């Protein structure tokens, strides 16, 4: 696996095992990440400082760039709560000022991700689905994964672009991964 995918898989693995205990297989695999990356209008960015990857994101743009859907976002586990994800979010908003609606989802066990989306980025929870409650009218992920027990779906509508800067120092520029 390339290091971007490996780092992303490790971050999700740590969150999964924190909630459910150690498992022998990967909760997210190279095939899943490559599938997401192969989607049309899919972009990936990484936060790099001194040649070290701190985190990254995979998202897609639809509706002529007015809607961005965050598929996967991660910060290396040892760097969480140090402003890396906030830095990435702020840079994305500046880099994509035409986006009016941002959406994301997170498995219910990913408490740090939920906290980040709701309390740092001010996304609203718009839906909770699980194996019992999975309405047909909401777009379902095409990626199969072990987290079918519950997902939270989030949305953030942007009425006007206001530059937002993190109060914590962070790396300078997210770097787009070549070939994406």
N, C-alpha and C positions, 0 to 999 in steps of 0.2 A: 504494500500500500504506500502511496506517496505520503509525505509527512503531514500535509494539510488534512487528509482524510484520517490519518492515524491520530493526530492531535484532537480532531473533532470526535472521533470514536472514543478516545480516552476520557474526554470531558463528559460525554453522555454516560459512559460506563460507570464513572465515579458517582454520578447522581443516582443512577439506577441501583447500584449496590448499596449506597447509603440508605436507601429506602427499603430494599428487599433482601439485602444480604448478598454475599458473594455468589456469582454464577460462573459456570465454566465456559459459556459461549459469550460472544460479543453481543450487546444489546442493539448496537447499530453496526452495520458492516459496510465493507467497501462497495458492494453491489448497490446497496441502498443509496449511499452518497453519490455514486457515479450515475445512478438513475436520475436522481434529482438534478445533478449537474447537466445531464443530457437534455433536459426540458428546454423548449424554445424560450427565448428571452430570459434565460437564467444567467445570473451574474454571481460571481464569488469574489469576495474581498478578504484580505487578511490584515491584521495589525502586526507590524513587525518593528522591532526596536533592536538596534545593534545586531542584525542578522538572526534574531530570535523571534519566532512566532509567538504572539501573546494570545491571539484569538482570531476568529474569522466568522464569516456569514455567507450563506447562500440564499439568494432571493430571486424573485422573478418580477418583471415589470409587465403589466397588461393595461389594456384600455389606453393605448398611446402614451404610456408612461405615467398615467395619472393614478395608478394603483400599484403598490408594491406589496408582494406577499413574501414574508420571511419564512423560508422553509426550515433552515437550520442555522443556529447561531451558537457560538461557544466562546468561552474564555478558558484558558488552561486552568485546571483545578487549583493549582498552587498560586494563581494570580487573581482569583476571584475576590471581589470586594476591594479592589484597588483602582477602580475607575476605567478599566480597559473596555468593558462593554459600553459604558456611558460615553467614552471617547468615540468608539465605533459608531454608536447611534447618532451622536451629534455630527460626526463627519458625513455620515450617510445623508442626513437631512440637508446638510449644506450642499453636498454633491448632487442630490436629486431634488432640487427645489420645486419641480413640477408635480411631485407626488402629492396627491390630495388625500388619499386613503392608504393607510398601512394596515396590513393584517398579519397575524401570526397565530401559531398554536403551540401548545406545550402539553406534554403528558402531566397528569395531575400530580405525579410524584416529584416533578421538577420544581420544587418550592423556590430555589434561588431564581429560576427563570421567571416564574410567576411574579415574584416580588419585584424583579427588575422591570418587567413589562408594565405592571400596574403602578408601582410606587415611584419608579424612576422616569419611565417614559410616558406615563399617564395613558396607557391603553385602557380600554374598557373591556371587561369580560362580556362577550355577547352570546356565548353558548357553552354549555357543558354537555359532552356526549360520552356515553359508555356503551357497553354491550346491550343494555336494555333500552337506552334512550339514544337512538341514532336516526334522526329524521332524514327522510329522503330529499328534502328541499335544500339541505346544506351540502356544499361541495365536500366530498370525501377525498382523503388522501389516496393517491394511487400507490403509495409506497406501503408495502406490508411490513409490519414491525411488531415487536412484542408488547406494545403499549396499548392494546385494544381495550383495556379496562377503564380508560377515562382520559379525555382530552378537554382542555379549556381552549376556546377560540377567542381571540382578542381583535379589537379594531381601534384604530386611532384616525380620526378625521382631522385634517389640517385646514384651517380656514385661511390662514395667511402664514407666510414663512417668517419666522422670528429666529434669528441666529441664537443658538444656545451653546454655551461653552461650559465644560465641566470645571468644577472648582478644584479638581485634583489634576496635578501634572500627569500627562500621559504621552505616549509616543506620538510622533509628528503626523505621519500620513498612513492611511490604510493603503495597501498595495493590491492592485488587481492581479489575480493569478493569470499568468500567460495562458492563452488558448481558451479563455472563458469570456 
